[in-house]
Amino acid sequence: MSQHQTAANAGDDDPLHWVFAAAQAADDKLGHNTVIIDVGNVLAITDHFLITTGRNVRQVRAIAEEIEEQLTILDGPKPRLIEGKQEAEWLLMDFGDFVVHVFDESSREHYDLEQLWSDQPRIAWEPATT
C-alpha cells in the first residue's frame, strides 16, 4: 500500500478498508493520536498496525470493544486474538491483515511503537466528519 491510500479509495475487498473502519471506531470512542503504519514490507504476519490511545483503563477497553462491535456490524473480520484486556494498559487485537494496539497514555509513551517503526510509511487517515 502506498502512503497516499485513503479511506475514500479503500474498497470493501481491500484489507485497509477494515483498518480505516477500526480507526473510525476508535475515534468514535475518543481514541486520540491514532496512526496507521504500513508494516507489510518488513513483517510476514501482518500488513498494518493501527495505534491509538485511551486516557484511562475504562476508555482503553471501550475503544477495543467499539472496534470489535463496529467491524462485526459491518461484516468485517473478527479478532483472532485479543491480549491485555484485563490490564488494559496495552490492549492488542490481532485481525490477521492488521493489528490494533490500544494503549493508555503512559504505556504508549513507554513502548513508543511509532519510533520503533519510524522507517515504515504512515497511511493517511482522517476521522469522518459529521
KOLLO-426626 format. One record per residue (C-alpha): x negated, y, z negated; residue in one letter. Coordinates in pm, whole numbers. Last residue first. Example, Ala and Ser with C-alpha at 12.3 -4.5 7.8 and 13.67 -1.06 7.14 Angstrom:
// residues 2
+--------+--------+--------+----+
:   east :  north :     up : aa :
+--------+--------+--------+----+
:  -1367 :   -106 :   -714 :  S :
:  -1230 :   -450 :   -780 :  A :
+--------+--------+--------+----+
// end
This chain:
// residues 130
+--------+--------+--------+----+
:   east :  north :     up : aa :
+--------+--------+--------+----+
:   2046 :   1456 :  -1096 :  T :
:   1685 :   1446 :   -988 :  T :
:   1519 :   1113 :   -928 :  A :
:   1185 :   1077 :  -1104 :  P :
:    873 :   1140 :   -895 :  E :
:    628 :    877 :   -781 :  W :
:    308 :    895 :   -577 :  A :
:    110 :    571 :   -597 :  I :
:   -232 :    603 :   -758 :  R :
:   -533 :    451 :   -587 :  P :
:   -788 :    241 :   -776 :  Q :
:  -1122 :    381 :   -899 :  D :
:   -961 :    510 :  -1219 :  S :
:   -857 :    157 :  -1326 :  W :
:  -1028 :    162 :  -1666 :  L :
:   -962 :    535 :  -1695 :  Q :
:   -591 :    490 :  -1629 :  E :
:   -587 :    191 :  -1863 :  L :
:   -682 :    414 :  -2157 :  D :
:   -673 :    143 :  -2428 :  Y :
:   -693 :    391 :  -2720 :  H :
:   -487 :    671 :  -2563 :  E :
:   -213 :    431 :  -2464 :  R :
:   -224 :    272 :  -2808 :  S :
:   -189 :    610 :  -2982 :  S :
:    107 :    721 :  -2768 :  E :
:    314 :    403 :  -2784 :  D :
:    263 :    200 :  -2473 :  F :
:    487 :     44 :  -2209 :  V :
:    278 :   -150 :  -1957 :  H :
:    475 :   -285 :  -1660 :  V :
:    313 :   -546 :  -1437 :  V :
:    387 :   -577 :  -1066 :  F :
:    419 :   -844 :   -799 :  D :
:    471 :  -1107 :  -1070 :  G :
:    719 :   -926 :  -1296 :  F :
:    492 :   -931 :  -1602 :  D :
:    622 :   -707 :  -1881 :  M :
:    365 :   -583 :  -2133 :  L :
:    460 :   -399 :  -2451 :  L :
:    175 :   -213 :  -2615 :  W :
:    266 :    -71 :  -2956 :  E :
:    598 :   -256 :  -2962 :  A :
:    493 :   -486 :  -3249 :  E :
:    766 :   -744 :  -3183 :  Q :
:    791 :   -686 :  -2808 :  K :
:    419 :   -732 :  -2754 :  G :
:    441 :   -972 :  -2461 :  E :
:    709 :  -1022 :  -2197 :  I :
:    658 :  -1292 :  -1935 :  L :
:    806 :  -1388 :  -1602 :  R :
:   1011 :  -1069 :  -1602 :  P :
:   1316 :  -1092 :  -1378 :  K :
:   1301 :   -955 :  -1025 :  P :
:   1569 :   -728 :   -886 :  G :
:   1939 :   -788 :   -846 :  D :
:   2000 :   -412 :   -903 :  L :
:   2178 :   -477 :  -1235 :  I :
:   1894 :   -708 :  -1339 :  T :
:   1633 :   -444 :  -1249 :  L :
:   1829 :   -192 :  -1455 :  Q :
:   1851 :   -420 :  -1759 :  E :
:   1482 :   -517 :  -1761 :  E :
:   1369 :   -156 :  -1724 :  I :
:   1620 :    -42 :  -1986 :  E :
:   1499 :   -305 :  -2234 :  E :
:   1137 :   -201 :  -2184 :  A :
:   1222 :    168 :  -2235 :  I :
:   1431 :     92 :  -2544 :  A :
:   1148 :   -115 :  -2695 :  R :
:    895 :    168 :  -2650 :  V :
:   1158 :    414 :  -2780 :  Q :
:   1208 :    222 :  -3103 :  R :
:    834 :    184 :  -3157 :  V :
:    766 :    557 :  -3117 :  N :
:    697 :    827 :  -2856 :  R :
:    726 :    598 :  -2558 :  G :
:    462 :    590 :  -2287 :  T :
:    445 :    468 :  -1928 :  T :
:    218 :    257 :  -1712 :  I :
:    331 :     76 :  -1397 :  L :
:     58 :   -152 :  -1269 :  F :
:     73 :   -275 :   -914 :  H :
:    -28 :   -566 :   -691 :  D :
:    -50 :   -862 :   -927 :  T :
:   -250 :  -1182 :   -993 :  I :
:   -520 :  -1153 :   -727 :  A :
:   -658 :   -831 :   -869 :  L :
:   -901 :   -599 :   -685 :  V :
:   -714 :   -493 :   -371 :  N :
:   -373 :   -532 :   -537 :  G :
:   -449 :   -281 :   -814 :  V :
:   -227 :      3 :   -688 :  D :
:   -165 :    221 :   -993 :  I :
:    175 :    365 :  -1082 :  I :
:    192 :    640 :  -1342 :  V :
:    448 :    745 :  -1603 :  T :
:    329 :   1026 :  -1829 :  N :
:    655 :   1002 :  -2022 :  H :
:    924 :    747 :  -2095 :  G :
:   1243 :    936 :  -2168 :  L :
:   1485 :    642 :  -2144 :  K :
:   1590 :    744 :  -1790 :  D :
:   1221 :    789 :  -1708 :  D :
:   1155 :    425 :  -1788 :  A :
:   1449 :    323 :  -1567 :  A :
:   1310 :    542 :  -1287 :  Q :
:    969 :    376 :  -1319 :  A :
:   1133 :     32 :  -1307 :  A :
:   1322 :    126 :   -991 :  A :
:    997 :    260 :   -841 :  F :
:    822 :    -69 :   -920 :  V :
:   1119 :   -254 :   -771 :  W :
:   1087 :    -70 :   -439 :  H :
:    713 :   -140 :   -451 :  L :
:    799 :   -506 :   -394 :  P :
:    920 :   -406 :    -44 :  D :
:   1230 :   -603 :     57 :  D :
:   1458 :   -336 :    -91 :  D :
:   1288 :    -66 :    117 :  G :
:   1012 :    170 :      0 :  A :
:   1035 :    485 :    213 :  N :
:   1213 :    717 :    -30 :  A :
:   1037 :    573 :   -335 :  A :
:    705 :    690 :   -197 :  T :
:    402 :    536 :    -28 :  Q :
:    133 :    801 :     18 :  H :
:   -138 :    629 :   -181 :  Q :
:   -117 :    348 :     69 :  S :
:      0 :      0 :      0 :  M :
+--------+--------+--------+----+
// end
